[in-house]
Amino acid sequence: MQLTFHGAAGEVTGSCMMVEASGARFLVDCGLFQGGRDAWRKNLAALDFDLRSLDFVVLSHAHLDHSGLLPRLTALGYRGPIYATRATVDLLGVMLLDSAHIQEKELEWDLRRRRARGDRRMMQPAPLYTVAQAQGCLAQVRGVDYDAEFRPHPRVRVRLRDAGHILGSSIVELWVGGEGGERKLVFSGDLGQPARPVVRDPFPVEEADVLVVESTYGNRLHKPLAQTEEELVEALGSTLRHGNVIIPAFSVGRTQEILFVLADLARRGRLGRIDVYVDSPMALAATQITLRHQPLLDQETRDLIAWQAHSKLAPQVRFVQDVEESKALNRTVSGAVIISASGMCDAGRIKYHLLHNLPRKECAVVIAGFQAQGSLGRRLVDGARKVTLFGETVAVRARILTVGGLSAHADRQGLLDWLGHFRRPPGRTFVVHGEAATAQAFAETIAARLRWQGVCLPRPGERQLIA
């Protein structure tokens, strides 16, 4: 058996692992690299292997750092099936098309800007894929139920378990080999933090011969949710009278969690009537998909949805769709909570809201999710006093507040608790999906606290032969 780590090795984005065993050759995830100047180059080079020889692809969830290169995969020649949970399939129909649309529009903007400056060079000659190619990719996606075993290959069995990360997210359990000679591989995908809003807790897996586990927050603990709520209440109360609160948020998962927390605070009398604008067409579609899959939500969330439908105390939430309405938001001086994508501030409408609100000391930017190295969001978190948006230098005068209790990723203790369900240590454990120092720290923690052996950190592009 051989595993090749084509992404998310020593970094958080670009998740993509190839498995070759028992005559089968397949991928687990096929994600975009995000953040930093090298992301474009990495994405262009990411699929430099024989795509036509792949038998199938299994997807852990819909976030672009796990799914975002699927349209490029199929455009370059892959013709096989792509398996994911049914909720993930629904989300892909929104996210991949949105990703392609943003790429096309940002290329158009870049070309117009260069021509206006008399610069005829083209740094990015074409998008990674077009909207048409993303639509074509969706025809190869196959939906499967949680916990139902399926056979994508005569010598491979697969079962998807709830990862508790976002709607439809899964832990991938794989058995490869023939009767009596099977070995079990488990890919954690992105694991959610237990007892967090909206989705259910991660499914406890008890055994694996080979484990690939994420480590996004493997070196730290999240703030308690109660503390995050206090910080949100303070930020809203001290800002909205004279300014706006801008919240960069992934359209899938994080936006729905923030809406849940705001509604729950209102239900408990912690917030007055507030105006919330969700400026992301994809977030509306993702929220509608979430409501269609209510059996996958935790009971508290289902109860809150019922309360919101009938209460006059609930926040006034408006989903902004067209571009002109989005632009009009930037004429709002105060009183607006604007939730917009992308979550790392590198693309989409959030950049326009930052352009208009970052220079204003009356405003606040609330960072509620992971910010990859090199991303605009990371620079803000790290204290940048100036940033560049659309070629302009923008002063950062707004308050930058980081709240950690809403993370969709398990923290160090959450990861260790999930690993603690294993009845015996896996023969090999690979720590991925974490920045290099974080992954190293978590690997050392696994060895020290759980006394597991065979824990290692794969390098980008590394092939691991497993006897």
N, C-alpha and C positions, 0 to 999 in steps of 0.2 A: 504494500500500500504506500502511496505517495501523496503528500499534501504540499501544495504550492501556495504561498501567501502573496497574492498579487496586490493586496492593499490592506489598509488598517493594521499594518505591522510597524510599531514604533510611532504611530500617529492615529488620529481618531477617525478620519474619513477614508473613503475609497474601499470600503469592505468588499473583498472578493477573494474567495479561496477555491482552489481547484483540488478535487479528489480524483485519484486514479487508483482503482482497485477492482479485482475480480472481473476484468474486462470492461468495466464501466469507466466513463470519464465525464465528470460533471462539475458544475459550479454551485457553491453556496454563496449567494449574494453577488451583485454586480453594481457596485456603487460609485458615485462621483467622488472625486477628490475636491475638497472645498477649503477655501481660505489660503491666502498667500499667493505670491507671484508665480510659484511653480505649479499651481493647480492645473492651469490650462495645459502645460506641457505634460504633466502626469496623466491627464485624461486622454490626451492624444496617443500616448504610448501604452495606455493601460491594458489594451486587449491585443497585445502583440504575441498571439499564440494561435494555434490552429482551431478556429472557431467551429468549423464544419465537422470536426471529429467529436464535438461535445454531444453527449446523449440527452442531457436535460439540465435545467437550472432549477434550484430551489431557493426561494426568497424568504428571508426572515421577516421583513416588514417593509413598509412603503416609503420610509424616509429616504431622501435622495442619496445620502451617503451609503445606502445599501441597495438602492434600486436605480439610481439615476443614469447609469450607463447601459441599461437594457436596450433602449432604442438604438444606441450605437452598435451594440452587440448584434442585433438582428439586421441592421442596415449593412453591416460588414460581412454578413453571410450566414449567421446562425439561423437554423430553420426548425429547431426542436421546440419542445414544450417548456414553459416556465410555470412552476407550481408555487402557489401561495394560498393563504387563507382567503375565504370569500370576501371578508371585509377589506383585506389588503388589495384584492383585485379591484374592488370598487374605488379605493383610494388611488390606485395607480392610474385609473382612467382620468383622474383630475391632475395628479402631481406630475406625471410624465409630460402631458400636454402643456401644462403650465411652465415646466422647465424649458421645453423647446420654445415656447412663445417668448419667454424672457430672453433666451439666447438670441433669437432672431431680432427682437426689438433692441437689445443692447448693442448688437452689431450694427444695426441701422443708425443708432444714436452715435456710436463711435465713428462711423464713416462720415456722418454729417459734420461732426466736430472737427475731424481731420481735414475735410475739404474746406471748411470755413477758415482753417488756419493755413491752407495751402499745403498741407502734408498729404502726399499721395500714398504713403506707405500703409500697408494693411497688416497690423500686428496679429490679428485673428482673422484669417482669410475666409472662414466659414464657421457656422455654429457646429457644435459636436454632432448635432442631429436637428432635423427640422420637425415641425409639427406633423407633417405627413408621415415622416418616419416613426415618430412616436405613436401615431395612430396605427400604423402597420404593426408595430411591436405588440400592441395590445391584443391582436388576433391570436398570438401565440401563448397568452396567459391562460392558465387553467386554475379554477378555484377548487379548494378542498376544505373539508370540515376539520375543525380542531379535533384532535384525539382519534381521528379515523385513519387507519393504516392504508397506504396505497403503494403500488409498485410501479415506479417510473422506468424500471429496467428489470429484466428477469432475475438479476442477482442483487437487487437493491430494494429494501423496504424502507419506507419513510413514515414518520408520524410527526405532526406539528402540535406543540403544546403552547398554551398561553404564556407569553413572556411578561405580561403586565406592564409593557412599556408605552405603547400607543394602541389604539384600536386595531385589532387584527395582527398585532405583533406576535411572533412565535419563536419558541425554542425548537430547533430542528434535531430530531432523533433519527439516526440512520443506522441501518444494519446492512453490511455488505458481505458478500460471500455466499457459499452454498450451505446446504443443510449440514449441521454439525460443525461448520467452520466459519460461522458468522462472527464478525466483530462489530461492536457498537460504537458509533461516533456521535457525539453530541456537540452541537454548535449553540451556544447560549443566545446568539443574536444580542440585542440590547435588552438587558434586564431592567424591569421597573423597580422602583422603591416600594416596598410593602406599605400598605395602609395609606396610600396616596389617592387623590380624587380621581374619579371617572372610571378607570379600568380596574380589573381584578388583579389580585396579587399573582406573582410569577408561580408557575407550576413547579412543584418540587420533583426534580429528577434524582433517581437513587443510584444509578450505575452507568458507567461508560468505560470502554477500553481506551478511547481517545476523547479528550475534551478540549474544545476551543472556547475560551471564556473572555468576555469583554472586561475592560478595566478603566473605563472612562473616568470614574471618580474613585479609583481603587486606592488612592492615597489620602482620602479625606472623608469627613463626615458631613452630611447635610445639616443645615439648621433645622430645628423642629418646625413643623408646619405652623404652629401657633406663633412662633417668632416671626415667620414670614408674613403672616396675617397682620401682626402689629406693624411691621415695616410698611406694608401696603396701605394700611389705614393712615399712618403718619404721612406717607408720601402724598396720598390723595388729599388729605385734609389741609396740608401746608402749601399745596401747589395750586389747586384748581381755582382758587379765588382770583389769582392774578396770572396764572399760566396754564399750560397744558401738561399732561403726563403722557409720554410716548413709551410704548412697550413693544420692542421688537419681539416677535414670537413666530415660531414655526406654525404654519397654517394648520398642520395636522398634529393633534396632540396638545401642544402647549397652549394654543389659543383656546381650545375647549376647556383646559384645566383652569386657565385664568378666568374665563367666564364663569366657571363653576365657583371658584373662590370668591369672586366679587358678589355673585348671587347669594352664596352662603353667608357672607358677611352682612349683606342687606337683610337676609332672613332673620339673622340674630341681632339686628338693630345696631350693628357696628358701623354701618355706612348710611348716609342719607341718600337721597335720590341723585344719581349721577348719570351723565350722558356718556355712553361707551360707543365708539365707532370702530368697527372691525373693517379695516381697509385692506381687504384681500379677497378677490373673487374666489380664490381657491379655499379660503377659510369657510366661506358660506357653503360651498359644495361639501367640504369635509364635515362641517357641522350637520348638514342634512344627512350625510351618510352615517354619521354617528347616531343620529336619532333613529335611523332605519335599523340599526344593529343594537337596540337597547338590551337584548338578552346578554350581550357581552359586557355590559356596564355593571358596576357594583350597585348594591341596593341603595346606598345613600344618594348616588347620582340620579337614579331613577326617581327617588322621592323628591329630589330638588327640582327635577324637570317638571314634575306634576305641580309643585308649588309655584314655579315661575309662570306657568301657563295661566294662573288665576289671580296672582297677587299684584296689587298696585304698588307694593314696596320694592318690587324687583327692579334692577337697573334698566334704564332705557337703552337697549342695544340696537344699533343700526348697522346693518351690513352694507358697506359701500361697494358699489359695483362699477359704475362707469368712471372713466378717467376725469371727466369734468367735475363730478362730485368729489372725487379724491383731491383734485386741485383746490376746490373750494374749502376743504378742511384747513388748508394752510393759510386761509384768511381768518381763521378762528384764533382769537388772542388768548382766551382763557376758558376754563370749564370743561375741556374735552379730554377724555381718556381715549387715546388712539392706539389700537393694537394693529400692528401691520407686519408683513413679512418682507424680507427674509429674517429668520431668527438670529443670524449672525451679522446682519446689516450689510451684506455684500451685494445684494440684488433686490429688485422689486421696489414697491412703493415706499417702503420704510426709509429709503435714502432721501426721498423728497421731504418727508416729515422731519428727518434729522437736519436737513439743510435749513429748514425754516425755524426749527425750535432749539437746536444746539446753541446758537449764539445768544439765547435769551436766558438770563440768570433766573427769571421767574419760572422757568420750566424745569421738568425733571424727566430723565430717561431711566426707566426701570429695566434692568437686565435680569431676565428670569430663566436663562438657559445657558448651556455650555457654549463657549466662544472659542473656536479653534484658533491656534496660533496663525498669525498672518491676517486674520479677518478684521474688518472694521470694528466689529463689536469687541474683539479682544483688545484693540488699541484703546477703545474708550474705557474698558474695565481697568486697563493698566495705567490710566491717568493721562492719556494724551491731551494736551491743551489745544492742539490744532489737528484737524483731519482734512483730507481732500475728498470732495464730493463733486462729481461731474466736472472735474478739472478745476474746481474752485477751492481755495484754502478757506476753511471754515473754523472760526474760533469756538472752542468748547467752553461755554459759560454755564450751561445748564447743569444741575446736579446729576451725577451718575450714581445710581443706586443699584447694588447687586443683591438680589434676594435668592437664596439657595434652596429654600424649602419646596420649590415647585419642580425640581428636576425630575424628568422622566426616567433618569438613570438611577439605579441603585448606587448607594455610596459604599464605602469600604465594608461597613458592617452588614449592609444588605447583601452584598456579594458573598461575604463569608458565611452568612446565614444560609444562603441558597446552596453554596458548596457543602455546607454541613449536612445536607440531606443525603449526600452520597454515602452508601453503606461501606464502601471501600474506595481507596484512592484510585483514580484512573491510571492506567499504565503510563500515559503521556498526557500532559496538560500544557496547552499553548495559550499564553496570555497575549491578547490582541486588543485592538480598538482603544488604545490609550496612548497619550504622549509618552515618549521614551522613558522619561524619569518616573512617570506615574506607573507605567506598566512594570518597570523594574521594581519599584517599591511594592506593588501588589504581588508580584511573583515571590518576592522575599517574605511577604506577609503570609502567603499561602504555605510556604515551606516551614515557616517558624510556628505559626499557630495551628495549622492542621497537620503538620508533619508529613506532608506529601512530598514524594520524590518524583523526579521526571518532569519538573515544572520548568518551562523554558520560554524565551522570548524570540519569536521568529523575526528575521530581518526582511525588509521589502524584497520580494521576488525569490525568497529562499525556498528551496525544496527540501522537505523533510521525509526521509524514507523511514517507514515504520514496519519493522519486521513482524 
